[in-house]
Amino acid sequence: MSGILELHGLTRRYGELVALDDLSFSVPAGRVVGFLGPNGAGKTTTMRAVFGLTDLDAGTVRWNGAPVGPSQRRRFGYMPEERGLYPTMRVDEQLEYLGRLHGMSAPDAAAATTAWLDRLGIADRADSKVETLSHGNQQRVQLAAALLHGPEMLVLDEPLAGLDPVGIDAIADVLVEEARSGCCVLFSSHQLDLVEDICEAVTIIDHGRLVVSGDVDDLLTSGQRRLVVRVQGDRDGAWARRIPGVTVSEVDGGAVRLVLDEAVDSDAVLETARTAGRITEFVFERRRLSEVFREALA
């Protein structure tokens, strides 16, 4: 399985509001790509455009170089942020029905339903109505619905929202496995620490425009040096705020996260910290995705 999703010049206006503003980026198969942006940035509109659920004023969506149409979309999997399940229908019957809509035979749809419910840890709820499930289990059913027909591409809108750590791990593992099998995986999330752990690449948009796109490792190792210092008895990093060229970006439980200008000597920072007390931590770290995100929107 291989392929590439390409978005070219997507533009969508709602009256005076520009939801998408000449947006272009691509998502290759075999990778988990995080799709990020603040509320109202245009993420959901973009995802809906991939599936033809919103009209475009301009632009094209292509899969493997060809315009995306109904036949291609039947090979895609979509998990919307809004619940897209029938609340009074049994889980297994619903998934089998959705599989048939994707062109699966009845036996294949039943077998895939059993396999995915087992893989996602909810096989014991197969005969339950969706409305009786917890939020986390409903998320798992919704993911199963996106996966059971063996899609070439997965587009997931906030799949990790409201999940406990066990649920997050279960869904994250599935996304990584699907990508490794050659699936094209694009998902949005506001949980940037999780995106940083799961994704190999990210695309960040704001006001419908692309602002940053690249490999996570490249983005996190670029930019100014980050230094984390912990001084015993110091909770607010007051000692660091008087050093020229040093910015205190975060203080968390006494750990002071510093951003150093290029000319700053880290040994000088160390000496200043020693004047404030006993140093229990002094380590360089790469940027966090949350910092990349804030800088991209600045």
PEFEN-V337508 format. One record per pair of residues at least 12 apart in sequence whose C-alpha atoms are under 8 Angstrom apart, sorted by the first residue. I is the first residue (numbers start at 1). GAP is how many residues later the second one is. Records with the same first field share a line. If there is no record, write none. Layout:
I = GAP / GAP
This chain:
1 = 28 / 151 / 180 / 181 / 182
2 = 27 / 28 / 150 / 180 / 181 / 182
3 = 25 / 26 / 60 / 61 / 149 / 180 / 181
4 = 22 / 23 / 24 / 25 / 59 / 60 / 61 / 180
5 = 21 / 22 / 23 / 56 / 57 / 58 / 59 / 179
6 = 18 / 19 / 20 / 21 / 55 / 56 / 57 / 58 / 59
7 = 16 / 17 / 18 / 19 / 52 / 53 / 54 / 55
8 = 14 / 15 / 16 / 17 / 51 / 52 / 53
9 = 12 / 13 / 14 / 15 / 49 / 50 / 51
10 = 12 / 13 / 14 / 36 / 46 / 47 / 48 / 49 / 50
11 = 12 / 45 / 46 / 47 / 48
12 = 43 / 44 / 45 / 46
13 = 44
18 = 189 / 190
19 = 21 / 22 / 23 / 26 / 188 / 189
20 = 22 / 25 / 26 / 187 / 188 / 189
21 = 186 / 187 / 188
22 = 36 / 37 / 186 / 187
23 = 185 / 186 / 187
24 = 186
25 = 178 / 185
27 = 157 / 158 / 159
28 = 156
29 = 124 / 150 / 153 / 154 / 155 / 156
30 = 148 / 149 / 150 / 151 / 152 / 153 / 154 / 155
31 = 145 / 148 / 149 / 151 / 152 / 153 / 154 / 168 / 169 / 170
32 = 143 / 144 / 147 / 152 / 153 / 154 / 155 / 166 / 167 / 168 / 169
33 = 152 / 153 / 154 / 166 / 167 / 168 / 169 / 170
34 = 152 / 153 / 154 / 155 / 161 / 165 / 166 / 167 / 168 / 169
35 = 151 / 152 / 153 / 154 / 167 / 168 / 169 / 170
36 = 152 / 153 / 154 / 166 / 167 / 168 / 169
37 = 153 / 167 / 168 / 169 / 256
38 = 152 / 168
40 = 167
41 = 164 / 165 / 166 / 167 / 168
42 = 163 / 164 / 165 / 166
43 = 145 / 162 / 165
44 = 113
47 = 108 / 110
49 = 12
50 = 18
51 = 22
74 = 28 / 29
75 = 27 / 74 / 75 / 76 / 77 / 78
76 = 70 / 75 / 76 / 77 / 78 / 79
77 = 68 / 69 / 70 / 74 / 75 / 76 / 77 / 78
78 = 68 / 76 / 77 / 78
79 = 63 / 64 / 66 / 67 / 75 / 76 / 77 / 78 / 80
80 = 76 / 77 / 78
81 = 75 / 76 / 77 / 78
83 = 59
84 = 58
85 = 45 / 57
86 = 44
87 = 42 / 43 / 44
88 = 41 / 42 / 43
89 = 40 / 41
90 = 36 / 37 / 38 / 39 / 40
91 = 34 / 35 / 36 / 37 / 38 / 39 / 50
92 = 18 / 21 / 22 / 34 / 35
95 = 14 / 18 / 49 / 50 / 53
96 = 13 / 14 / 17
97 = 12
98 = 47
99 = 46 / 49 / 50
102 = 47
104 = 45
109 = 39 / 40
112 = 36 / 37
113 = 31 / 35
116 = 28 / 31 / 32
117 = 24 / 27
120 = 20 / 24 / 50 / 51
122 = 15 / 18
135 = 27 / 28
136 = 26 / 27 / 28 / 31
139 = 20
140 = 31
143 = 16
151 = 32
152 = 30 / 31 / 32
153 = 30 / 31 / 32
154 = 29 / 30 / 31 / 32 / 33
155 = 30 / 31 / 32
156 = 29 / 30 / 31 / 32
157 = 30 / 31 / 32
158 = 29 / 30 / 31 / 32
159 = 12 / 28 / 29 / 30
160 = 29
161 = 28
172 = 26
176 = 22
192 = 97 / 98
193 = 95 / 96 / 97
196 = 20 / 92 / 93
199 = 17
200 = 15 / 16 / 17
201 = 12 / 13 / 14 / 15
202 = 12 / 13 / 14
204 = 89 / 92
206 = 91
211 = 85 / 86
212 = 84
216 = 73
219 = 68 / 70 / 73
220 = 66 / 67 / 68 / 69 / 72
221 = 65 / 66
222 = 64 / 65
223 = 64
224 = 35 / 36 / 37 / 38
225 = 34 / 35 / 36 / 37 / 59 / 60 / 61 / 62
226 = 31 / 32 / 33 / 34 / 58 / 59 / 60 / 61
227 = 30 / 31 / 32 / 33 / 55 / 56 / 57 / 58
228 = 27 / 28 / 29 / 30 / 53 / 54 / 55 / 56 / 57
229 = 26 / 27 / 28 / 29 / 44 / 50 / 51 / 52 / 53 / 54
230 = 24 / 25 / 26 / 49 / 50 / 51 / 52
231 = 23 / 24 / 42 / 43 / 45 / 46 / 47 / 48 / 49 / 50
232 = 22 / 45 / 46 / 47 / 48
233 = 21 / 44
234 = 20 / 42 / 43
235 = 16 / 18 / 19 / 20
236 = 15 / 18 / 20
237 = 14 / 17 / 18 / 19
239 = 33 / 34 / 37
240 = 29 / 32 / 33
243 = 26
244 = 20
245 = 15 / 16 / 18 / 19
246 = 12 / 13 / 14 / 15 / 18
247 = 12 / 13
255 = 26
270 = 12
